[in-house]
Amino acid sequence: MDDMTTASPRISRETTDVESLGLATAAAAVRNGDITSEAYTAALLQRARALAELNAFITIDEAAVLAAARDADKSRAAGLAAPLLGVPLGVKDSYLTKGLPTSLGVEGLAHFVPREDADAVRAIKGAGALVFGKNNLVEMSYGLTGHNARYGQVKNPHAPDRVSGGSSSGSAASVAAGLVPASLGGDTVGSIRVPASFCGVVGFKPTTGRWPRDGVAPISHTLDTTGVFARIVEDCILVDQVMTGELAAAFTDGGNSLKGARLAFAPRQFLDLVDSEIETRFREVVRRLQDAGAEIVEIDLGDDFNSLVQTATWGIFAHETMGAISKFLRRHDIPTTFEAIYEGLKPQLRQAWGHIVLPGGAGATSAEAYQTALDVSRPEIQRRFDTAFVAQGALVILQPTTPCTAPLIEEQATVHIAGQEVSYLALANHTVSASSVGLPGISLPVGLSRAGLPIGLELDAPLGSDRRLLNLARSIEGILGTKSSAI
């Protein structure tokens, strides 16, 4: 880790198990005086040093975060009561952070220190949170496995020979490993939900545009979404309140009852190419939800649904990248250019950009095809979803978050799913559908495979129904009894 110092105060007995604290629990402990922010932060720093080989962070400025913790303790003593006061959070290194290096995962920006915070960082700081450090990520957030040529592969805390998922790789791993209780990430086609599934944590992607995203390095202005990783749904609810300013009263705790809740699943679309163990666990979860009173509706989104989603979404993704990044660099006075970033990418990513991102690339999406994806394909995808949400009255669509458990690091270019060797892009086969039209989605951990690897359940909900989705996810989490805990 860069910018690490060794000085930290003595850790008292009260902080021995701090890695198990969730965000809301930690905030309450600081607020109630059960633990000081300084002691809590120091304990997390000690854990981060012990687990540095995970490569979950690119930068941690220990002196700065400890100073911020001491300031938080002074504020509490003076009577300040902010919802996240004194609690350290991880932040994906695609978010601008004032006074703290922001690399976007690339070599050329290793020492770039922004003069401003991203809006989402400003929001958590305004709620009293501390930026613990900058989480490792795939270069320019372009990848699904957690590999970074400059800053190292992020390793899965459940099995260090396995990938963490990406692109918000370090954010997921740091929460799973108990280095921080929550971390901000970003999701364009699955970059929160895929690593949440692989690392066994909760990953929440709000409705696109619900959370602020200014000051976060983009890929696609149509698809990009900021979001959060935590170990329990309750903590995602807390961060959502901070980001949106919505009152806690908007989130009702209806207990664990699912009586009468209508939940849909589409086996032809989301169980077509999945490992048998994933399908078995998914169907077991569906049965348990049915036993808990849910009404399960089987739907079919159409023979061409998956190809429609894949073609439209990846086309938009690639077509918007160059313009979105160039505009971001200019707007925030970042000392590089799109061309310089492109030249500095690892060979396989540079080749991919040359093929699909650069306008002259052989696989580039034409202006006409891009407009068709926006004007024809996306409305049709939404219409298909409406067959579940409107015609069938489903609150959510259920599916396995990923079609397999975390692949081996040494086998991440092509992965094996259901006995087939496929591109690693298939890891986003399920998450991409919600991204295509901006639906809110959340991945919940639902246990471990026989090999001890996490399995995720995704819930996708109608546009703007984030509060209802989070409430429902909290109920399902309680019924399944699979709340995540630090490794």
C-alpha positions as a printed NumPy array, in Angstrom:
array([[  0.   ,   0.   ,   0.   ],
       [  1.181,   3.504,  -0.797],
       [  1.359,   6.318,   1.749],
       [  1.231,   4.036,   4.794],
       [  2.792,   5.115,   8.063],
       [  3.234,   2.956,  11.13 ],
       [  2.318,   5.334,  13.919],
       [ -1.016,   4.593,  15.58 ],
       [ -2.334,   4.801,  19.129],
       [ -2.555,   1.764,  21.346],
       [ -5.633,  -0.325,  20.598],
       [ -7.691,  -1.029,  23.692],
       [ -9.7  ,  -4.135,  24.488],
       [-12.897,  -2.414,  23.402],
       [-11.751,  -2.517,  19.765],
       [-10.734,  -6.187,  19.621],
       [-13.591,  -7.273,  17.338],
       [-14.206,  -4.043,  15.481],
       [-13.925,  -5.733,  12.097],
       [-17.3  ,  -7.358,  12.773],
       [-19.1  ,  -4.046,  13.287],
       [-21.535,  -2.98 ,  10.587],
       [-21.826,   0.633,   9.511],
       [-24.936,   1.528,  11.512],
       [-23.632,  -0.372,  14.555],
       [-20.255,   1.35 ,  14.395],
       [-21.884,   4.768,  13.987],
       [-24.088,   4.107,  17.021],
       [-21.097,   2.905,  19.063],
       [-19.177,   6.108,  18.319],
       [-22.26 ,   8.267,  18.904],
       [-23.   ,   6.575,  22.237],
       [-19.4  ,   6.799,  23.41 ],
       [-18.933,   3.007,  23.497],
       [-15.858,   3.406,  21.313],
       [-13.878,   6.381,  20.076],
       [-13.454,   7.038,  16.39 ],
       [ -9.695,   7.138,  16.927],
       [ -9.574,   3.694,  18.555],
       [-11.907,   2.211,  15.941],
       [ -9.928,   3.695,  13.061],
       [ -6.622,   2.569,  14.555],
       [ -7.916,  -0.995,  14.848],
       [ -9.04 ,  -0.996,  11.217],
       [ -5.667,   0.385,  10.136],
       [ -3.942,  -2.427,  11.993],
       [ -6.165,  -4.945,  10.199],
       [ -5.481,  -3.307,   6.832],
       [ -1.74 ,  -3.677,   7.416],
       [ -2.183,  -7.335,   8.384],
       [ -4.205,  -8.055,   5.229],
       [ -2.268,  -5.84 ,   2.811],
       [ -1.667,  -8.816,   0.507],
       [ -5.325,  -8.668,  -0.555],
       [ -4.458,  -5.479,  -2.51 ],
       [ -7.829,  -4.01 ,  -1.528],
       [ -6.453,  -0.454,  -1.223],
       [ -4.205,   1.611,  -3.448],
       [ -3.762,   4.458,  -0.947],
       [ -4.26 ,   4.802,   2.794],
       [ -2.919,   7.931,   4.466],
       [ -2.82 ,   6.703,   8.048],
       [ -1.802,  10.019,   9.603],
       [ -4.609,  11.867,   7.826],
       [ -7.357,   9.383,   8.682],
       [ -6.268,   9.24 ,  12.328],
       [ -6.281,  13.046,  12.483],
       [ -9.793,  13.04 ,  10.992],
       [-10.852,  10.464,  13.607],
       [ -9.54 ,  12.647,  16.424],
       [-11.455,  15.598,  14.962],
       [-14.598,  13.467,  14.897],
       [-14.141,  12.616,  18.567],
       [-13.795,  16.325,  19.373],
       [-16.963,  17.05 ,  17.386],
       [-18.864,  14.37 ,  19.275],
       [-17.641,  15.78 ,  22.59 ],
       [-18.923,  19.173,  21.454],
       [-22.377,  17.7  ,  20.874],
       [-22.385,  17.049,  17.13 ],
       [-24.58 ,  14.109,  16.14 ],
       [-24.152,  13.238,  12.454],
       [-25.392,   9.877,  11.092],
       [-21.934,   8.556,  10.146],
       [-19.818,  10.557,  12.585],
       [-16.352,   9.112,  13.031],
       [-16.846,   5.987,  10.91 ],
       [-14.227,   5.233,   8.212],
       [-15.479,   4.174,   4.751],
       [-13.625,   2.894,   1.741],
       [-13.913,   4.818,  -1.529],
       [-13.257,   3.356,  -4.976],
       [-10.268,   5.09 ,  -6.566],
       [-12.433,   6.371,  -9.409],
       [-13.951,   8.973,  -7.043],
       [-12.172,  12.326,  -6.744],
       [-11.002,  12.891,  -3.175],
       [ -9.69 ,  16.274,  -2.097],
       [ -6.123,  16.013,  -0.82 ],
       [ -5.9  ,  12.247,  -1.388],
       [ -4.431,  10.672,  -4.55 ],
       [ -6.957,   9.516,  -7.151],
       [ -5.459,   7.195,  -9.749],
       [ -8.507,   5.899, -11.659],
       [ -6.473,   2.695, -11.579],
       [ -3.89 ,   3.888, -14.125],
       [ -0.153,   4.446, -13.848],
       [ -0.174,   7.985, -15.227],
       [ -2.339,   9.321, -12.384],
       [ -0.588,   7.545,  -9.51 ],
       [  0.341,  10.89 ,  -7.919],
       [ -2.621,  13.026,  -8.977],
       [ -4.215,  14.758,  -5.979],
       [ -7.588,  16.393,  -6.73 ],
       [ -8.573,  19.797,  -5.38 ],
       [-12.175,  18.719,  -4.888],
       [-14.303,  15.826,  -3.713],
       [-16.771,  13.908,  -5.819],
       [-20.318,  14.819,  -4.806],
       [-20.869,  11.405,  -3.194],
       [-17.68 ,  11.78 ,  -1.129],
       [-18.844,  15.23 ,  -0.07 ],
       [-22.121,  13.65 ,   1.027],
       [-20.558,  11.012,   3.274],
       [-18.128,  13.551,   4.724],
       [-21.083,  15.847,   5.381],
       [-22.643,  12.994,   7.36 ],
       [-19.473,  12.737,   9.47 ],
       [-17.771,   9.783,   7.773],
       [-14.02 ,   9.545,   7.236],
       [-12.364,   8.45 ,   4.001],
       [-10.322,   5.47 ,   5.198],
       [ -8.528,   5.046,   1.881],
       [ -8.868,   4.581,  -1.866],
       [ -9.876,   1.115,  -3.008],
       [ -8.1  ,  -0.714,  -5.805],
       [-10.029,  -1.16 ,  -9.051],
       [ -9.674,  -2.361, -12.613],
       [ -8.011,   0.255, -14.853],
       [-10.604,   2.922, -15.713],
       [-13.244,   0.569, -14.216],
       [-13.054,  -1.513, -17.413],
       [-13.199,  -5.136, -16.276],
       [-14.999,  -7.693, -14.131],
       [-12.294,  -9.718, -12.376],
       [-10.251,  -7.305, -10.262],
       [ -6.992,  -7.438, -12.188],
       [ -4.888,  -4.265, -12.273],
       [ -1.48 ,  -4.317, -13.973],
       [ -0.086,  -1.341, -11.994],
       [ -1.605,  -1.835,  -8.532],
       [ -1.973,  -5.603,  -8.464],
       [ -4.726,  -8.191,  -8.57 ],
       [ -7.319,  -7.79 ,  -5.817],
       [ -7.652, -11.164,  -4.091],
       [-10.839, -12.698,  -2.793],
       [-10.843, -12.738,   1.032],
       [-12.616, -16.124,   0.993],
       [ -9.901, -17.673,  -1.205],
       [ -6.807, -15.632,  -2.155],
       [ -6.278, -17.695,  -5.314],
       [ -9.67 , -16.496,  -6.595],
       [-10.669, -13.21 ,  -8.219],
       [-12.585, -10.592,  -6.265],
       [-14.729,  -9.553,  -9.189],
       [-14.643,  -6.051, -10.616],
       [-14.415,  -3.346, -11.438],
       [-15.079,  -2.219,  -7.847],
       [-12.776,  -4.989,  -6.7  ],
       [-11.039,  -3.474,  -3.705],
       [-14.275,  -1.986,  -2.403],
       [-15.92 ,  -5.412,  -2.177],
       [-12.827,  -7.15 ,  -0.802],
       [-12.238,  -4.513,   1.88 ],
       [-15.783,  -4.906,   3.222],
       [-15.644,  -8.704,   3.08 ],
       [-12.294,  -8.72 ,   4.914],
       [-13.484,  -6.386,   7.684],
       [-11.138,  -3.558,   6.746],
       [-14.06 ,  -1.105,   6.568],
       [-17.783,  -1.535,   7.332],
       [-18.822,  -0.134,   3.938],
       [-17.298,   1.206,   0.748],
       [-18.445,   3.273,  -2.213],
       [-18.24 ,   1.658,  -5.637],
       [-19.49 ,   2.156,  -9.162],
       [-21.605,   0.006, -11.46 ],
       [-22.059,   0.31 , -15.233],
       [-22.921,  -3.271, -16.219],
       [-22.274,  -5.089, -12.932],
       [-19.189,  -3.603, -11.299],
       [-20.82 ,  -3.552,  -7.842],
       [-23.019,  -6.621,  -7.993],
       [-20.466,  -9.028,  -9.512],
       [-17.77 ,  -8.437,  -6.832],
       [-20.45 ,  -8.376,  -4.107],
       [-21.517, -11.845,  -5.213],
       [-17.972, -13.204,  -5.425],
       [-16.886, -11.726,  -2.078],
       [-20.056, -12.554,  -0.14 ],
       [-21.211,  -9.035,   0.748],
       [-24.248,  -6.888,  -0.049],
       [-23.885,  -4.718,  -3.154],
       [-26.503,  -2.063,  -3.935],
       [-26.854,  -0.329,  -7.319],
       [-29.514,   2.389,  -7.031],
       [-31.751,   3.519,  -9.871],
       [-29.415,   5.27 , -12.316],
       [-29.281,   8.946, -11.361],
       [-30.655,   8.475,  -7.835],
       [-27.239,   8.997,  -6.217],
       [-24.818,  11.794,  -7.166],
       [-22.119,  10.75 ,  -9.617],
       [-20.385,  14.012, -10.499],
       [-16.663,  13.693,  -9.8  ],
       [-16.545,   9.947, -10.463],
       [-14.592,   8.751, -13.501],
       [-17.197,   7.666, -16.043],
       [-17.604,   4.995, -18.67 ],
       [-21.113,   5.72 , -19.906],
       [-23.366,   8.62 , -18.945],
       [-26.364,   6.46 , -19.822],
       [-25.413,   3.485, -17.655],
       [-23.046,   4.636, -14.869],
       [-24.319,   4.433, -11.29 ],
       [-22.653,   5.069,  -7.955],
       [-23.477,   2.617,  -5.182],
       [-22.278,   0.89 ,  -2.03 ],
       [-20.989,  -2.331,  -0.507],
       [-21.858,  -3.312,   3.05 ],
       [-22.272,  -6.478,   5.083],
       [-25.994,  -6.013,   5.783],
       [-28.862,  -4.338,   3.932],
       [-29.518,  -1.989,   6.857],
       [-26.202,  -0.298,   6.148],
       [-27.087,   0.216,   2.477],
       [-30.305,   1.881,   3.665],
       [-28.285,   4.222,   5.879],
       [-25.969,   5.267,   3.027],
       [-28.953,   5.698,   0.705],
       [-30.474,   8.113,   3.22 ],
       [-27.226,  10.08 ,   3.34 ],
       [-26.968,  10.235,  -0.458],
       [-30.591,  11.174,  -1.123],
       [-31.582,  13.074,   2.01 ],
       [-34.672,  10.901,   2.359],
       [-35.948,  10.497,   5.884],
       [-35.518,   7.238,   7.737],
       [-39.301,   7.094,   8.08 ],
       [-39.441,   6.289,   4.377],
       [-37.842,   2.94 ,   5.193],
       [-40.271,   0.779,   7.121],
       [-39.146,  -2.301,   8.978],
       [-41.906,  -4.747,   8.262],
       [-40.066,  -7.58 ,   9.957],
       [-39.317, -10.677,   7.923],
       [-42.806, -11.224,   6.525],
       [-43.11 , -11.857,   2.808],
       [-46.794, -12.759,   3.014],
       [-48.419, -11.857,  -0.275],
       [-45.243, -10.398,  -1.821],
       [-45.109, -11.33 ,  -5.492],
       [-41.608, -12.183,  -6.729],
       [-40.782, -13.184, -10.294],
       [-38.04 , -15.256, -11.859],
       [-37.252, -15.998, -15.487],
       [-35.556, -19.416, -15.758],
       [-35.133, -19.319, -19.553],
       [-33.255, -16.015, -19.344],
       [-31.309, -16.348, -16.082],
       [-30.751, -20.083, -15.611],
       [-29.699, -20.811, -19.171],
       [-25.932, -20.782, -18.59 ],
       [-25.184, -21.252, -14.873],
       [-23.206, -23.779, -12.873],
       [-25.378, -26.546, -11.462],
       [-24.467, -25.625,  -7.904],
       [-25.577, -22.039,  -8.508],
       [-28.919, -23.187,  -9.922],
       [-29.476, -25.613,  -7.065],
       [-28.866, -22.913,  -4.463],
       [-31.037, -20.416,  -6.336],
       [-33.985, -22.807,  -6.529],
       [-33.556, -23.652,  -2.851],
       [-33.703, -19.925,  -2.004],
       [-36.842, -19.497,  -4.125],
       [-38.49 , -22.394,  -2.241],
       [-37.573, -20.846,   1.102],
       [-39.052, -17.509,   0.088],
       [-42.208, -19.294,  -1.034],
       [-42.384, -21.116,   2.31 ],
       [-42.103, -17.704,   3.978],
       [-45.288, -16.553,   2.25 ],
       [-44.018, -15.051,  -1.005],
       [-45.945, -15.672,  -4.193],
       [-43.475, -16.826,  -6.835],
       [-44.317, -16.067, -10.464],
       [-42.413, -17.702, -13.305],
       [-42.047, -15.379, -16.297],
       [-40.494, -15.491, -19.761],
       [-38.917, -12.325, -21.138],
       [-38.609, -13.686, -24.672],
       [-36.267, -15.81 , -26.768],
       [-34.239, -12.796, -27.879],
       [-34.161, -10.983, -24.527],
       [-30.566, -11.816, -23.607],
       [-29.175, -10.99 , -27.054],
       [-31.199,  -7.761, -27.127],
       [-29.815,  -6.705, -23.739],
       [-26.236,  -7.693, -24.524],
       [-26.069,  -5.998, -27.919],
       [-27.726,  -2.752, -26.834],
       [-25.978,  -2.362, -23.485],
       [-22.432,  -3.219, -24.517],
       [-22.888,  -1.031, -27.594],
       [-23.906,   1.979, -25.478],
       [-21.136,   1.181, -22.971],
       [-18.355,   1.231, -25.569],
       [-19.724,   4.065, -27.728],
       [-19.931,   6.543, -24.844],
       [-16.577,   5.778, -23.197],
       [-14.238,   8.057, -25.143],
       [-16.466,  11.122, -24.96 ],
       [-17.387,  10.577, -21.304],
       [-13.765,  10.211, -20.163],
       [-12.511,  13.139, -22.266],
       [-15.197,  15.443, -20.861],
       [-14.467,  14.296, -17.288],
       [-10.739,  14.962, -17.607],
       [-11.319,  18.475, -18.956],
       [-14.029,  19.405, -16.491],
       [-11.98 ,  18.45 , -13.445],
       [ -8.573,  19.664, -14.664],
       [ -7.064,  16.192, -14.484],
       [ -3.504,  16.309, -15.84 ],
       [ -3.8  ,  13.742, -18.611],
       [ -5.699,  13.071, -21.823],
       [ -7.808,  10.215, -23.132],
       [ -5.036,   9.433, -25.61 ],
       [ -2.408,   9.238, -22.859],
       [ -4.61 ,   6.952, -20.782],
       [ -5.217,   4.741, -23.806],
       [ -1.484,   4.464, -24.542],
       [ -0.759,   3.532, -20.92 ],
       [ -3.338,   0.753, -20.591],
       [ -2.233,  -2.848, -20.108],
       [ -1.907,  -4.573, -23.508],
       [ -5.11 ,  -6.609, -23.413],
       [ -7.205,  -3.61 , -22.349],
       [ -5.547,  -1.323, -24.894],
       [ -6.376,  -3.901, -27.554],
       [-10.011,  -4.026, -26.374],
       [-10.313,  -0.225, -26.445],
       [ -8.757,  -0.16 , -29.905],
       [-11.383,  -2.639, -31.04 ],
       [-14.598,  -1.245, -29.479],
       [-13.926,   2.22 , -27.955],
       [-11.932,   4.093, -30.591],
       [-14.236,   5.338, -33.367],
       [-12.266,   3.529, -36.074],
       [-12.158,   0.217, -34.225],
       [-13.347,  -2.895, -36.031],
       [-15.92 ,  -3.568, -33.293],
       [-16.947,   0.047, -32.672],
       [-20.643,   0.824, -32.479],
       [-21.77 ,   3.111, -35.298],
       [-23.702,   6.284, -34.554],
       [-26.774,   4.706, -36.139],
       [-26.528,   1.503, -34.084],
       [-25.973,   3.576, -30.935],
       [-29.091,   5.629, -31.6  ],
       [-31.078,   2.468, -32.287],
       [-29.922,   1.026, -28.951],
       [-31.154,   4.153, -27.163],
       [-34.388,   4.733, -29.068],
       [-35.539,   1.219, -29.946],
       [-33.776,  -1.461, -27.901],
       [-33.951,   0.163, -24.467],
       [-37.692,   0.894, -24.666],
       [-38.265,  -2.689, -25.807],
       [-36.195,  -4.05 , -22.885],
       [-38.227,  -1.88 , -20.513],
       [-41.44 ,  -3.172, -22.073],
       [-40.307,  -6.754, -21.396],
       [-39.563,  -5.892, -17.773],
       [-42.998,  -4.327, -17.507],
       [-44.533,  -7.712, -18.282],
       [-43.221,  -8.732, -14.87 ],
       [-43.575,  -5.487, -12.927],
       [-46.862,  -4.186, -14.347],
       [-48.736,  -7.069, -15.957],
       [-47.686,  -9.652, -13.343],
       [-47.443,  -7.261, -10.398],
       [-44.01 ,  -8.498,  -9.314],
       [-42.092,  -6.406,  -6.804],
       [-38.751,  -7.754,  -8.027],
       [-37.181, -10.199, -10.45 ],
       [-34.939, -12.769,  -8.765],
       [-31.87 , -14.361, -10.342],
       [-28.411, -15.644,  -9.43 ],
       [-26.159, -12.565,  -9.403],
       [-23.379, -14.383, -11.238],
       [-23.539, -17.622, -13.226],
       [-20.625, -19.131, -11.294],
       [-18.582, -18.597,  -8.138],
       [-15.328, -16.624,  -8.24 ],
       [-12.945, -18.016, -10.893],
       [ -9.306, -18.756, -10.201],
       [ -7.006, -15.765, -10.726],
       [ -4.916, -17.75 , -13.183],
       [ -8.   , -18.586, -15.275],
       [ -9.699, -15.192, -15.45 ],
       [ -9.417, -14.355, -19.157],
       [-11.729, -17.212, -20.079],
       [-13.909, -18.805, -17.409],
       [-15.689, -22.125, -17.151],
       [-19.451, -21.971, -16.642],
       [-21.65 , -25.073, -16.792],
       [-18.839, -26.993, -18.488],
       [-18.325, -24.373, -21.198],
       [-15.294, -22.146, -21.683],
       [-16.552, -18.582, -22.208],
       [-15.264, -15.014, -22.072],
       [-14.993, -13.397, -18.645],
       [-17.62 , -10.917, -19.891],
       [-20.149, -13.681, -19.187],
       [-19.706, -12.904, -15.483],
       [-22.021,  -9.934, -16.122],
       [-24.615, -11.928, -18.079],
       [-27.225, -11.409, -15.354],
       [-26.314,  -8.   , -13.972],
       [-26.282,  -6.288, -17.379],
       [-30.064,  -6.494, -17.778],
       [-30.855,  -4.108, -14.895],
       [-28.084,  -1.794, -16.083],
       [-29.52 ,  -1.675, -19.586],
       [-32.477,   0.479, -18.496],
       [-31.213,   1.797, -15.146],
       [-33.186,  -0.423, -12.765],
       [-32.13 ,  -0.582,  -9.107],
       [-30.546,  -3.904,  -8.169],
       [-29.057,  -5.477,  -5.077],
       [-26.952,  -8.607,  -4.583],
       [-27.357, -10.51 ,  -1.32 ],
       [-25.055, -13.287,  -0.081],
       [-26.989, -16.561,   0.137],
       [-24.388, -18.975,   1.466],
       [-21.311, -20.787,   0.25 ],
       [-20.587, -23.411,  -2.368],
       [-19.125, -26.788,  -1.449],
       [-15.705, -25.202,  -2.052],
       [-16.498, -22.426,   0.447],
       [-17.05 , -19.713,  -2.166],
       [-19.867, -17.137,  -1.848],
       [-23.037, -17.311,  -3.933],
       [-25.148, -14.214,  -4.6  ],
       [-28.856, -13.578,  -5.164],
       [-29.831, -10.538,  -7.228],
       [-33.098,  -8.631,  -6.855],
       [-33.962,  -6.175,  -9.637],
       [-36.856,  -3.757,  -9.13 ],
       [-38.798,  -1.153, -11.138],
       [-37.273,   2.258, -11.772],
       [-37.424,   4.499,  -8.706],
       [-38.595,   1.782,  -6.304],
       [-35.309,   1.775,  -4.385],
       [-36.851,   2.146,  -0.927],
       [-39.222,  -0.738,  -1.49 ],
       [-36.369,  -2.839,  -2.918],
       [-34.189,  -2.177,   0.127],
       [-37.012,  -2.975,   2.54 ],
       [-37.754,  -6.211,   0.698],
       [-34.065,  -7.141,   0.577],
       [-33.822,  -6.608,   4.337],
       [-36.781,  -8.955,   4.861],
       [-35.291, -11.613,   2.579],
       [-31.936, -11.299,   4.341],
       [-33.694, -11.957,   7.66 ],
       [-35.577, -14.972,   6.332],
       [-32.524, -16.58 ,   4.763],
       [-30.329, -15.796,   7.761],
       [-27.324, -15.208,   5.513],
       [-26.071, -11.846,   6.688],
       [-22.469, -11.327,   5.723],
       [-19.785, -11.101,   8.38 ],
       [-16.144, -10.161,   8.066],
       [-13.794, -12.978,   7.095]])
